[in-house]
Amino acid sequence: LLDYEIPTETDGPPGALAIARAALFIGKEVHLLTDECNEEVLLAAVLHSDLQSYQSDSLLFIHSFPPADRFDSKDLERLNE
């Protein structure tokens, strides 16, 4: 990870998935937000967890956003949905 210019997540996804699992267990729809450079990490974490079926059932959603210098009004609109 230290060889990358863009910092990548290492400890956030497991915690986010633990909270997502709890919310899904009580019947809530879950939206996980991340930045673009960590989207693959979060997707891989979901893929290798027991949460993948919730994504197929349209109960778990992952939304990624660009860095601040590329964040525009469309991203703001998606964020506020």
TIVO-958874 format. One record per residue: y, z, x of N, C-alpha, C, O in turn; residue number from 1. Coordinates in Angstrom, 3 decimals, always signed. Layout:
<nodes>
<node n_Y="Y" n_Z="Z" n_X="X" ca_Y="Y" ca_Z="Z" ca_X="X" c_Y="Y" c_Z="Z" c_X="X" o_Y="Y" o_Z="Z" o_X="X" pos="NUM"/>
...
</nodes>
This chain:
<nodes>
<node n_Y="-1.203" n_Z="+0.000" n_X="+0.805" ca_Y="+0.000" ca_Z="+0.000" ca_X="+0.000" c_Y="+1.262" c_Z="+0.000" c_X="+0.844" o_Y="+2.295" o_Z="-0.505" o_X="+0.405" pos="1"/>
<node n_Y="+1.202" n_Z="+0.542" n_X="+2.017" ca_Y="+2.395" ca_Z="+0.627" ca_X="+2.851" c_Y="+2.823" c_Z="-0.724" c_X="+3.397" o_Y="+3.943" o_Z="-0.866" o_X="+3.887" pos="2"/>
<node n_Y="+1.955" n_Z="-1.711" n_X="+3.320" ca_Y="+2.288" ca_Z="-3.037" ca_X="+3.831" c_Y="+3.108" c_Z="-3.866" c_X="+2.845" o_Y="+3.567" o_Z="-4.954" o_X="+3.192" pos="3"/>
<node n_Y="+3.298" n_Z="-3.374" n_X="+1.635" ca_Y="+4.035" ca_Z="-4.118" ca_X="+0.620" c_Y="+5.494" c_Z="-3.722" c_X="+0.615" o_Y="+5.835" o_Z="-2.551" o_X="+0.782" pos="4"/>
<node n_Y="+6.368" n_Z="-4.726" n_X="+0.419" ca_Y="+7.793" ca_Z="-4.452" ca_X="+0.332" c_Y="+8.142" c_Z="-3.770" c_X="-0.986" o_Y="+8.998" o_Z="-2.888" o_X="-1.029" pos="5"/>
<node n_Y="+7.474" n_Z="-4.183" n_X="-2.059" ca_Y="+7.723" ca_Z="-3.599" ca_X="-3.364" c_Y="+6.806" c_Z="-2.390" c_X="-3.493" o_Y="+5.601" o_Z="-2.511" o_X="-3.269" pos="6"/>
<node n_Y="+7.339" n_Z="-1.239" n_X="-3.845" ca_Y="+6.451" ca_Z="-0.079" ca_X="-4.005" c_Y="+5.503" c_Z="-0.288" c_X="-5.186" o_Y="+5.888" o_Z="-0.845" o_X="-6.214" pos="7"/>
<node n_Y="+4.282" n_Z="+0.159" n_X="-5.026" ca_Y="+3.314" ca_Z="+0.039" ca_X="-6.112" c_Y="+2.846" c_Z="+1.413" c_X="-6.538" o_Y="+2.852" o_Z="+2.361" o_X="-5.752" pos="8"/>
<node n_Y="+2.445" n_Z="+1.508" n_X="-7.778" ca_Y="+1.992" ca_Z="+2.780" ca_X="-8.355" c_Y="+0.644" c_Z="+3.176" c_X="-7.795" o_Y="-0.208" o_Z="+2.325" o_X="-7.540" pos="9"/>
<node n_Y="+0.457" n_Z="+4.448" n_X="-7.606" ca_Y="-0.856" ca_Z="+4.949" ca_X="-7.220" c_Y="-1.291" c_Z="+6.119" c_X="-8.086" o_Y="-2.486" o_Z="+6.291" o_X="-8.325" pos="10"/>
<node n_Y="-0.359" n_Z="+6.922" n_X="-8.558" ca_Y="-0.753" ca_Z="+8.099" ca_X="-9.335" c_Y="-0.318" c_Z="+8.046" c_X="-10.797" o_Y="-0.820" o_Z="+8.830" o_X="-11.602" pos="11"/>
<node n_Y="+0.570" n_Z="+7.178" n_X="-11.158" ca_Y="+1.045" ca_Z="+7.113" ca_X="-12.544" c_Y="+0.039" c_Z="+6.597" c_X="-13.549" o_Y="-0.084" o_Z="+7.184" o_X="-14.624" pos="12"/>
<node n_Y="-0.695" n_Z="+5.520" n_X="-13.256" ca_Y="-1.622" ca_Z="+4.970" ca_X="-14.249" c_Y="-2.683" c_Z="+5.955" c_X="-14.761" o_Y="-2.918" o_Z="+5.983" o_X="-15.969" pos="13"/>
<node n_Y="-3.329" n_Z="+6.752" n_X="-13.927" ca_Y="-4.321" ca_Z="+7.679" ca_X="-14.488" c_Y="-3.708" c_Z="+8.669" c_X="-15.489" o_Y="-4.310" o_Z="+8.960" o_X="-16.523" pos="14"/>
<node n_Y="-2.541" n_Z="+9.172" n_X="-15.187" ca_Y="-1.867" ca_Z="+10.087" ca_X="-16.109" c_Y="-1.459" c_Z="+9.397" c_X="-17.392" o_Y="-1.606" o_Z="+9.953" o_X="-18.481" pos="15"/>
<node n_Y="-0.941" n_Z="+8.174" n_X="-17.264" ca_Y="-0.545" ca_Z="+7.409" ca_X="-18.454" c_Y="-1.759" c_Z="+7.117" c_X="-19.332" o_Y="-1.676" o_Z="+7.185" o_X="-20.558" pos="16"/>
<node n_Y="-2.887" n_Z="+6.792" n_X="-18.698" ca_Y="-4.097" ca_Z="+6.515" ca_X="-19.477" c_Y="-4.647" c_Z="+7.774" c_X="-20.135" o_Y="-5.195" o_Z="+7.705" o_X="-21.235" pos="17"/>
<node n_Y="-4.512" n_Z="+8.906" n_X="-19.489" ca_Y="-4.965" ca_Z="+10.165" ca_X="-20.094" c_Y="-4.156" c_Z="+10.470" c_X="-21.354" o_Y="-4.718" o_Z="+10.856" o_X="-22.379" pos="18"/>
<node n_Y="-2.860" n_Z="+10.298" n_X="-21.275" ca_Y="-2.006" ca_Z="+10.528" ca_X="-22.446" c_Y="-2.293" c_Z="+9.481" c_X="-23.521" o_Y="-2.349" o_Z="+9.807" o_X="-24.707" pos="19"/>
<node n_Y="-2.477" n_Z="+8.217" n_X="-23.105" ca_Y="-2.797" ca_Z="+7.146" ca_X="-24.059" c_Y="-4.108" c_Z="+7.453" c_X="-24.774" o_Y="-4.212" o_Z="+7.276" o_X="-25.988" pos="20"/>
<node n_Y="-5.101" n_Z="+7.909" n_X="-24.029" ca_Y="-6.402" ca_Z="+8.229" ca_X="-24.624" c_Y="-6.249" c_Z="+9.302" c_X="-25.701" o_Y="-6.830" o_Z="+9.187" o_X="-26.780" pos="21"/>
<node n_Y="-5.476" n_Z="+10.331" n_X="-25.413" ca_Y="-5.260" ca_Z="+11.411" ca_X="-26.375" c_Y="-4.563" c_Z="+10.893" c_X="-27.631" o_Y="-4.949" o_Z="+11.248" o_X="-28.744" pos="22"/>
<node n_Y="-3.544" n_Z="+10.062" n_X="-27.459" ca_Y="-2.817" ca_Z="+9.516" ca_X="-28.610" c_Y="-3.710" c_Z="+8.597" c_X="-29.444" o_Y="-3.678" o_Z="+8.638" o_X="-30.674" pos="23"/>
<node n_Y="-4.505" n_Z="+7.771" n_X="-28.767" ca_Y="-5.419" ca_Z="+6.887" ca_X="-29.481" c_Y="-6.474" c_Z="+7.690" c_X="-30.241" o_Y="-6.861" o_Z="+7.315" o_X="-31.348" pos="24"/>
<node n_Y="-6.932" n_Z="+8.769" n_X="-29.662" ca_Y="-7.943" ca_Z="+9.626" ca_X="-30.285" c_Y="-7.463" c_Z="+10.180" c_X="-31.625" o_Y="-8.255" o_Z="+10.362" o_X="-32.549" pos="25"/>
<node n_Y="-6.163" n_Z="+10.446" n_X="-31.723" ca_Y="-5.639" ca_Z="+10.960" ca_X="-32.996" c_Y="-5.064" c_Z="+9.848" c_X="-33.879" o_Y="-4.352" o_Z="+10.116" o_X="-34.847" pos="26"/>
<node n_Y="-5.386" n_Z="+8.596" n_X="-33.532" ca_Y="-5.051" ca_Z="+7.469" ca_X="-34.395" c_Y="-3.693" c_Z="+6.832" c_X="-34.195" o_Y="-3.223" o_Z="+6.104" o_X="-35.068" pos="27"/>
<node n_Y="-3.052" n_Z="+7.087" n_X="-33.071" ca_Y="-1.727" ca_Z="+6.514" ca_X="-32.819" c_Y="-1.843" c_Z="+5.179" c_X="-32.094" o_Y="-2.771" o_Z="+4.962" o_X="-31.315" pos="28"/>
<node n_Y="-0.892" n_Z="+4.287" n_X="-32.359" ca_Y="-0.746" ca_Z="+3.053" ca_X="-31.594" c_Y="-0.013" c_Z="+3.413" c_X="-30.308" o_Y="+0.924" o_Z="+4.211" o_X="-30.328" pos="29"/>
<node n_Y="-0.436" n_Z="+2.827" n_X="-29.188" ca_Y="+0.129" ca_Z="+3.194" ca_X="-27.886" c_Y="+0.736" c_Z="+1.972" c_X="-27.202" o_Y="+0.128" o_Z="+0.903" o_X="-27.150" pos="30"/>
<node n_Y="+1.943" n_Z="+2.155" n_X="-26.681" ca_Y="+2.625" ca_Z="+1.124" ca_X="-25.897" c_Y="+2.916" c_Z="+1.713" c_X="-24.522" o_Y="+3.648" o_Z="+2.695" o_X="-24.402" pos="31"/>
<node n_Y="+2.339" n_Z="+1.107" n_X="-23.484" ca_Y="+2.584" ca_Z="+1.535" ca_X="-22.112" c_Y="+3.596" c_Z="+0.581" c_X="-21.485" o_Y="+3.425" o_Z="-0.637" o_X="-21.534" pos="32"/>
<node n_Y="+4.641" n_Z="+1.137" n_X="-20.901" ca_Y="+5.687" ca_Z="+0.339" ca_X="-20.260" c_Y="+5.572" c_Z="+0.486" c_X="-18.756" o_Y="+5.340" o_Z="+1.580" o_X="-18.242" pos="33"/>
<node n_Y="+5.738" n_Z="-0.633" n_X="-18.052" ca_Y="+5.680" ca_Z="-0.603" ca_X="-16.599" c_Y="+6.592" c_Z="-1.687" c_X="-16.047" o_Y="+7.072" o_Z="-2.551" o_X="-16.781" pos="34"/>
<node n_Y="+6.819" n_Z="-1.625" n_X="-14.755" ca_Y="+7.587" ca_Z="-2.696" ca_X="-14.124" c_Y="+6.620" c_Z="-3.794" c_X="-13.684" o_Y="+5.422" o_Z="-3.555" o_X="-13.527" pos="35"/>
<node n_Y="+7.152" n_Z="-4.993" n_X="-13.489" ca_Y="+6.315" ca_Z="-6.153" ca_X="-13.172" c_Y="+5.440" c_Z="-5.939" c_X="-11.942" o_Y="+4.288" o_Z="-6.371" o_X="-11.921" pos="36"/>
<node n_Y="+5.971" n_Z="-5.282" n_X="-10.924" ca_Y="+5.203" ca_Z="-5.147" ca_X="-9.684" c_Y="+4.005" c_Z="-4.220" c_X="-9.846" o_Y="+3.124" o_Z="-4.208" o_X="-8.986" pos="37"/>
<node n_Y="+3.948" n_Z="-3.446" n_X="-10.919" ca_Y="+2.814" ca_Z="-2.551" ca_X="-11.153" c_Y="+1.964" c_Z="-2.947" c_X="-12.351" o_Y="+1.028" o_Z="-2.235" o_X="-12.713" pos="38"/>
<node n_Y="+2.282" n_Z="-4.070" n_X="-12.964" ca_Y="+1.543" ca_Z="-4.499" ca_X="-14.150" c_Y="+0.055" c_Z="-4.692" c_X="-13.847" o_Y="-0.795" o_Z="-4.250" o_X="-14.620" pos="39"/>
<node n_Y="-0.263" n_Z="-5.346" n_X="-12.734" ca_Y="-1.664" ca_Z="-5.589" ca_X="-12.398" c_Y="-2.428" c_Z="-4.290" c_X="-12.190" o_Y="-3.598" o_Z="-4.192" o_X="-12.558" pos="40"/>
<node n_Y="-1.775" n_Z="-3.295" n_X="-11.605" ca_Y="-2.421" ca_Z="-2.006" ca_X="-11.384" c_Y="-2.760" c_Z="-1.363" c_X="-12.726" o_Y="-3.872" o_Z="-0.868" o_X="-12.915" pos="41"/>
<node n_Y="-1.820" n_Z="-1.370" n_X="-13.645" ca_Y="-2.053" ca_Z="-0.770" ca_X="-14.953" c_Y="-3.116" c_Z="-1.540" c_X="-15.735" o_Y="-3.971" o_Z="-0.928" o_X="-16.375" pos="42"/>
<node n_Y="-3.074" n_Z="-2.858" n_X="-15.691" ca_Y="-4.087" ca_Z="-3.668" ca_X="-16.363" c_Y="-5.479" c_Z="-3.393" c_X="-15.795" o_Y="-6.448" o_Z="-3.297" o_X="-16.548" pos="43"/>
<node n_Y="-5.581" n_Z="-3.265" n_X="-14.481" ca_Y="-6.866" ca_Z="-2.964" ca_X="-13.852" c_Y="-7.361" c_Z="-1.586" c_X="-14.261" o_Y="-8.555" o_Z="-1.396" o_X="-14.490" pos="44"/>
<node n_Y="-6.456" n_Z="-0.631" n_X="-14.354" ca_Y="-6.844" ca_Z="+0.716" ca_X="-14.767" c_Y="-7.399" c_Z="+0.701" c_X="-16.185" o_Y="-8.399" o_Z="+1.363" o_X="-16.464" pos="45"/>
<node n_Y="-6.767" n_Z="-0.041" n_X="-17.077" ca_Y="-7.264" ca_Z="-0.151" ca_X="-18.459" c_Y="-8.608" c_Z="-0.865" c_X="-18.479" o_Y="-9.528" o_Z="-0.450" o_X="-19.183" pos="46"/>
<node n_Y="-8.716" n_Z="-1.934" n_X="-17.709" ca_Y="-9.945" ca_Z="-2.724" ca_X="-17.660" c_Y="-11.141" c_Z="-1.875" c_X="-17.220" o_Y="-12.255" o_Z="-2.060" o_X="-17.711" pos="47"/>
<node n_Y="-10.905" n_Z="-0.953" n_X="-16.298" ca_Y="-11.993" ca_Z="-0.135" ca_X="-15.764" c_Y="-12.079" c_Z="+1.237" c_X="-16.430" o_Y="-12.664" o_Z="+2.167" o_X="-15.876" pos="48"/>
<node n_Y="-11.501" n_Z="+1.353" n_X="-17.605" ca_Y="-11.562" ca_Z="+2.608" ca_X="-18.350" c_Y="-12.248" c_Z="+2.351" c_X="-19.688" o_Y="-12.678" o_Z="+1.235" o_X="-19.978" pos="49"/>
<node n_Y="-12.340" n_Z="+3.388" n_X="-20.485" ca_Y="-12.920" ca_Z="+3.232" ca_X="-21.814" c_Y="-11.871" c_Z="+2.821" c_X="-22.851" o_Y="-12.138" o_Z="+2.867" o_X="-24.052" pos="50"/>
<node n_Y="-10.699" n_Z="+2.426" n_X="-22.400" ca_Y="-9.613" ca_Z="+2.073" ca_X="-23.319" c_Y="-9.524" c_Z="+0.586" c_X="-23.615" o_Y="-8.731" o_Z="+0.176" o_X="-24.463" pos="51"/>
<node n_Y="-10.311" n_Z="-0.220" n_X="-22.945" ca_Y="-10.219" ca_Z="-1.666" ca_X="-23.111" c_Y="-10.448" c_Z="-2.096" c_X="-24.558" o_Y="-9.810" o_Z="-3.039" o_X="-25.025" pos="52"/>
<node n_Y="-11.343" n_Z="-1.425" n_X="-25.271" ca_Y="-11.615" ca_Z="-1.812" ca_X="-26.656" c_Y="-10.400" c_Z="-1.581" c_X="-27.551" o_Y="-10.200" o_Z="-2.311" o_X="-28.523" pos="53"/>
<node n_Y="-9.586" n_Z="-0.570" n_X="-27.232" ca_Y="-8.380" ca_Z="-0.323" ca_X="-28.022" c_Y="-7.389" c_Z="-1.466" c_X="-27.859" o_Y="-6.666" o_Z="-1.807" o_X="-28.796" pos="54"/>
<node n_Y="-7.357" n_Z="-2.056" n_X="-26.673" ca_Y="-6.480" ca_Z="-3.196" ca_X="-26.440" c_Y="-6.963" c_Z="-4.380" c_X="-27.278" o_Y="-6.154" o_Z="-5.107" o_X="-27.854" pos="55"/>
<node n_Y="-8.271" n_Z="-4.569" n_X="-27.343" ca_Y="-8.842" ca_Z="-5.649" ca_X="-28.158" c_Y="-8.582" c_Z="-5.421" c_X="-29.637" o_Y="-8.424" o_Z="-6.377" o_X="-30.396" pos="56"/>
<node n_Y="-8.537" n_Z="-4.159" n_X="-30.051" ca_Y="-8.298" ca_Z="-3.818" ca_X="-31.455" c_Y="-6.812" c_Z="-3.748" c_X="-31.804" o_Y="-6.456" o_Z="-3.320" o_X="-32.902" pos="57"/>
<node n_Y="-5.957" n_Z="-4.156" n_X="-30.898" ca_Y="-4.496" ca_Z="-4.153" ca_X="-31.090" c_Y="-3.937" c_Z="-2.762" c_X="-31.383" o_Y="-3.063" o_Z="-2.599" o_X="-32.234" pos="58"/>
<node n_Y="-4.451" n_Z="-1.769" n_X="-30.670" ca_Y="-3.922" ca_Z="-0.410" ca_X="-30.763" c_Y="-3.271" c_Z="+0.028" c_X="-29.458" o_Y="-2.510" o_Z="+0.995" o_X="-29.428" pos="59"/>
<node n_Y="-3.575" n_Z="-0.689" n_X="-28.382" ca_Y="-3.031" ca_Z="-0.377" ca_X="-27.062" c_Y="-2.339" c_Z="-1.618" c_X="-26.521" o_Y="-2.936" o_Z="-2.692" o_X="-26.437" pos="60"/>
<node n_Y="-1.074" n_Z="-1.456" n_X="-26.154" ca_Y="-0.267" ca_Z="-2.576" ca_X="-25.669" c_Y="+0.345" c_Z="-2.223" c_X="-24.320" o_Y="+0.741" o_Z="-1.081" o_X="-24.090" pos="61"/>
<node n_Y="+0.419" n_Z="-3.200" n_X="-23.439" ca_Y="+1.065" ca_Z="-3.018" ca_X="-22.139" c_Y="+2.236" c_Z="-3.984" c_X="-22.064" o_Y="+2.084" o_Z="-5.186" o_X="-22.282" pos="62"/>
<node n_Y="+3.405" n_Z="-3.440" n_X="-21.753" ca_Y="+4.621" ca_Z="-4.243" ca_X="-21.645" c_Y="+5.179" c_Z="-4.073" c_X="-20.235" o_Y="+5.362" o_Z="-2.949" o_X="-19.766" pos="63"/>
<node n_Y="+5.445" n_Z="-5.175" n_X="-19.571" ca_Y="+6.045" ca_Z="-5.078" ca_X="-18.236" c_Y="+7.456" c_Z="-5.649" c_X="-18.254" o_Y="+7.776" o_Z="-6.556" o_X="-19.023" pos="64"/>
<node n_Y="+8.281" n_Z="-5.091" n_X="-17.390" ca_Y="+9.688" ca_Z="-5.478" ca_X="-17.334" c_Y="+10.079" c_Z="-5.800" c_X="-15.896" o_Y="+9.544" o_Z="-5.221" o_X="-14.950" pos="65"/>
<node n_Y="+11.020" n_Z="-6.733" n_X="-15.744" ca_Y="+11.474" ca_Z="-7.122" ca_X="-14.400" c_Y="+12.377" c_Z="-6.054" c_X="-13.790" o_Y="+12.826" o_Z="-5.138" o_X="-14.479" pos="66"/>
<node n_Y="+12.638" n_Z="-6.186" n_X="-12.484" ca_Y="+13.570" ca_Z="-5.254" ca_X="-11.841" c_Y="+14.987" c_Z="-5.425" c_X="-12.395" o_Y="+15.291" o_Z="-6.415" o_X="-13.061" pos="67"/>
<node n_Y="+15.826" n_Z="-4.467" n_X="-12.116" ca_Y="+17.180" ca_Z="-4.420" ca_X="-12.681" c_Y="+17.975" c_Z="-5.705" c_X="-12.435" o_Y="+18.730" o_Z="-6.137" o_X="-13.306" pos="68"/>
<node n_Y="+17.814" n_Z="-6.314" n_X="-11.269" ca_Y="+18.619" ca_Z="-7.506" ca_X="-10.966" c_Y="+18.183" c_Z="-8.733" c_X="-11.773" o_Y="+18.893" o_Z="-9.738" o_X="-11.788" pos="69"/>
<node n_Y="+17.031" n_Z="-8.667" n_X="-12.442" ca_Y="+16.570" ca_Z="-9.762" ca_X="-13.294" c_Y="+16.454" c_Z="-9.349" c_X="-14.764" o_Y="+16.081" o_Z="-10.165" o_X="-15.606" pos="70"/>
<node n_Y="+16.765" n_Z="-8.111" n_X="-15.073" ca_Y="+16.696" ca_Z="-7.588" ca_X="-16.431" c_Y="+17.820" c_Z="-8.212" c_X="-17.252" o_Y="+18.987" o_Z="-8.145" o_X="-16.868" pos="71"/>
<node n_Y="+17.461" n_Z="-8.826" n_X="-18.393" ca_Y="+18.489" ca_Z="-9.486" ca_X="-19.193" c_Y="+18.433" c_Z="-9.020" c_X="-20.653" o_Y="+17.697" o_Z="-8.092" o_X="-20.989" pos="72"/>
<node n_Y="+19.204" n_Z="-9.663" n_X="-21.498" ca_Y="+19.301" ca_Z="-9.237" ca_X="-22.899" c_Y="+17.964" c_Z="-9.368" c_X="-23.633" o_Y="+17.680" o_Z="-8.581" o_X="-24.535" pos="73"/>
<node n_Y="+17.144" n_Z="-10.347" n_X="-23.261" ca_Y="+15.828" ca_Z="-10.483" ca_X="-23.891" c_Y="+14.939" c_Z="-9.294" c_X="-23.537" o_Y="+14.188" o_Z="-8.802" o_X="-24.380" pos="74"/>
<node n_Y="+15.025" n_Z="-8.839" n_X="-22.300" ca_Y="+14.253" ca_Z="-7.669" ca_X="-21.890" c_Y="+14.734" c_Z="-6.425" c_X="-22.625" o_Y="+13.925" o_Z="-5.594" o_X="-23.038" pos="75"/>
<node n_Y="+16.037" n_Z="-6.296" n_X="-22.786" ca_Y="+16.583" ca_Z="-5.172" ca_X="-23.509" c_Y="+16.121" c_Z="-5.184" c_X="-24.967" o_Y="+15.812" o_Z="-4.139" o_X="-25.539" pos="76"/>
<node n_Y="+16.078" n_Z="-6.360" n_X="-25.548" ca_Y="+15.597" ca_Z="-6.508" ca_X="-26.923" c_Y="+14.136" c_Z="-6.088" c_X="-27.032" o_Y="+13.763" o_Z="-5.378" o_X="-27.965" pos="77"/>
<node n_Y="+13.299" n_Z="-6.526" n_X="-26.073" ca_Y="+11.886" ca_Z="-6.128" ca_X="-26.070" c_Y="+11.747" c_Z="-4.629" c_X="-25.903" o_Y="+10.887" o_Z="-4.013" o_X="-26.532" pos="78"/>
<node n_Y="+12.570" n_Z="-4.040" n_X="-25.077" ca_Y="+12.517" ca_Z="-2.610" ca_X="-24.817" c_Y="+12.876" c_Z="-1.808" c_X="-26.063" o_Y="+12.343" o_Z="-0.721" o_X="-26.283" pos="79"/>
<node n_Y="+13.777" n_Z="-2.345" n_X="-26.871" ca_Y="+14.244" ca_Z="-1.633" ca_X="-28.065" c_Y="+13.396" c_Z="-1.901" c_X="-29.313" o_Y="+13.668" o_Z="-1.333" o_X="-30.371" pos="80"/>
<node n_Y="+12.383" n_Z="-2.748" n_X="-29.208" ca_Y="+11.531" ca_Z="-3.035" ca_X="-30.375" c_Y="+10.724" c_Z="-1.829" c_X="-30.771" o_Y="+9.955" o_Z="-1.888" o_X="-31.730" pos="81"/>
</nodes>
